[in-house]
Amino acid sequence: MCAGAGLGGCGDWHARGRLDAGGAAARLLLQNRYARTRARTRVETTRESGHDAQRSTHSHTHTHTHTHTHALCALRAAEEIGAAIFVHPWDMMGSNLMKDYFLPWLVGMPAETSLAICSMMFSGLFERYPRLRVCFAHGGGSFPGTLARVQHGFDVRPDLCAKDCTRSPVEQCGSFWTDSLVHDPHALRDIVRIFGEDKVCLGTDYPFPLGEYTAESRGKEYAAGALIDSMEWAAGQKEKLLGSNACAWLNRDIVDFWK
């Protein structure tokens, strides 16, 4: 996995003053032996400048995981310093088998994010670093749809799945955040049910074509927060997803972003 430190403040206030869980980030590459010192220094430097941290879900060596020593250094530093981490898929596994039909973005990215979540869960990272604040892109990718299978695997093969963790996948779902970019009201209800209404932040993927646009405009009319607005939820719950949840993840006061 490659990583970044430096999420732009609390993300960008996009159209209509909503808080995007994405934002800008400076990347950290963790696959070399100098990463321990560099990771902490980069996280400290960006944190001092008012930023937080971003990780991509793959390194260019294709051998890096969230349990790798260098990755642990960055995660430990982020927890100690209080920096938030945003995990976004990139350099997707199996891309060489998915040359057509936009499949690396449609299939590879969700799979990468699910791999990241499962790796962090099963390795015990959320138990080892309970103050770590991590948000996963795109509603957790394909993880919500396979959670029942992941939980079943944990139950029937603890010898393989529970070697390094004590809490089940379902129990760990409240240990991190996801963004809301799932493009469908049923999917949005599912991730709120799975992760909790306090753990889902507005995601936009602006300005990329898989971001939140109106379907009719085919990627030309940006519509940040439109899916959340369309839900038959109380105003207080919508406000959590539109702003306050992201601020809780980033440990920032929401009023700071109206200044």
N, C-alpha and C positions, 0 to 999 in steps of 0.2 A: 504494500500500500504506500502511496505517496501522500504527503500531508501538507497542510498549510497552516500558518499562524497569522491571524490578522483579519478577522471578520470586521468589515467596515462599521465600527460602532455597533449599533443595534440593527444593522441592515439599512436598507434604503426605505424611506417613506415614499411609497409610490402613489399612484392615482388615488385620490380621495383620502389621503392621509393615513393609509393603513401600513402596518409594519410587516415587511417581508422577512421571513426567516432566513433568507439567503444572504444577500449582501456581497460585498467585495472581500477578497481574501488574498493574502500572500502565501504561497505554498512552501511547505517544508518537504524536502526529499529525505526519507528516513532509511534508505537502503544501504548507506555506507557506514563505515566504522567510526566516523567522526560525529555521527548523528546525536549521540548523547549530549555533548556540550552544546552543539549547534542548536538542537531542538529547544533546550531550556533557554538558551540565550535569545533565540528568535521569539519564543513565546513571551519571555519577559519583556523584550523590547516592544513588541506589538501591543502587549497588554498595557504597558506604560503610556503608549500613545492613544489609548482608549479603544483598542481593538481586541478581538478574541481570536479563535483558531478555527481553521478549516482543514479537513482531511478528505482526500479522494480515496476511492476504494481499491486502488491498485497501484503498485509501483511499476516502473518500466522494466523491472527484472522479472516480473510475473511470479515471484517467489515470496513476496512479503505478505504477512498477515498481521492482524491486530495483536497477536500474541508474540510477535517477534520482539527481541530485546530492544531494538531501536524504537519501535513503535511504543513500547511500554514506557520508555524514557519520556517521550513527548506527552503521553497520557498522564504520567505521574506529575510532570511539571505543570500541566494544565490544571490538575486538581489542586496542587499546592498553591499555585498562583491565583487560582480562581477564574481562569479563562474558560470560556465555553468553546465547544467543538462542534462544527457542522460537517457531517459526513456526506459526501456527494460522489456518485459513481463516475468512474472514468477508466479508460484503457481496458475495456470490458473483456472478461474471459470468453473464449470461443469466438471472438470477432472474426477470426479467419474462416469460420464455418458459416458466417452470417453476412455474406457480401451484398445480398440484395434486400430490397423491401424495407430498408430503414431498421432492420432487425437488431443491430447492436444497441440502438436506442430504445426499441420497443421491448426486446427480450433481455438483452445483455445487461442493461442498466438496472432494471428491477432485480435481476438475479444477483448482481454485484452487491446491491444494498442488502438483500436478504442474507447473503454470505457474511457481510460485515456484522450484521446484528447477531446472527447465530454464533459467529466466532467470538464476539465479545461476551455473549451470554454464557456459552459453554466453557470458555476459558476462565470464568469467574471474575472478569474485570469489573463488572458493576458491583460485585460484592467486595472486591479488593479495594476499589476506589469509590466508595459510596457518595462522595461529594462531587464526583465527575458529572459535568453537565453536557450531555451529547444530544444533538438533534440529527436525525437521519432524513435525507431528502425523499421527496416523492411518496410521502405517506408510508415510508418503510419499504418501498419497492414491492416485491412479491412476498415479503414476509407475512403480512396479515393473512393472505390467502392460503398459506401453508402452515400457519401456526398450529392448527390441530394436529397435523402430521408431525411437526417438530416436537410438540408436547407428547404425543404418543411414543415417538422414538425415545424421548427422555424417560418415559414411564416403563417401557418394556426392555430397553437396553441401557440401564444406568451404568453398566460396565464400560460402555463406549461414550455415553453422553454426559454422565455425571461425574467424570473423573476429577474435574477441576472446579466444579460448582456444586452448591447445595440447594439453591433455589431453582424451582422449575422455570421453564420459559414463560409460562403464563404469569407466574409470580413476578418475574423480572420485567414485564412489559411496562410497569409504572416507573421504571428506573431511568427512562430517557424520553426524549421528545421526538416527534416527527413533524414534517410540514404537512400542509393540507392539500398538496397538489395531486389529486387523484381523479379529477375530471368527471366525477359521477356522484350524485347524492347518496346512493346506496353504499358506495365505497367510503365516502366521508363518514357516514354513520358508523360503518364498521370500524374504522380506525379510532373514532372517538370512543366507541364501546371497548375496543381492545386496549388502547393506551390510556384512556381517560380524558375527560373534557378539559383538564388542566395541562395536557401534554401534547396538544396539537396546535401548531403555529401556522399562520398564513404563509403559504409558499406561492411563488409566482413564476419562477424560472424566466423572468423578464430579461432580455427581449427575445428569447429563443422560441422556435415554433412549437415546442411542446409545453410552453408556458400557458398561463390562464388567459385564453382569448375566447371570444364568442365563436361558437361552431359555425355560425352563418358567415362570418368574415374570413374563414379559412386562414387564420393567423395574422390578420391585418388589424383587428380591433381588440386592443388590450382591455382586459376585464378583471383587474385585480380584486379579489374578494367576492366576485359575483356568485360563486358556488355557495360560499358560506352565507351570503345574504339571502340566497334562495331557500335556505333550510327553514323549516317550521320549528325554530328554536326560540327560546326566550332571548330578549335583547342582551341580557347579561352573559349568556353562554356564547352568543355570537361575538361579543366584545372580547371575550377571552381568546377566541381563535384569531380574531382580527388584530390583536395587539398585545394584550397583557400577558398571554402565555409566552410569547417570544421574549418579552422583557424579563419574565421570571427565569427563563432559560439563560438569558444573558446577564442576569442579576443587575438589571438596570431599572431605573424609575421611568415609567412611561412618559411622565411629564417632560423629561429631558429632551424628548424627540419632537416636542411641539415648539421648542424655543427657536 
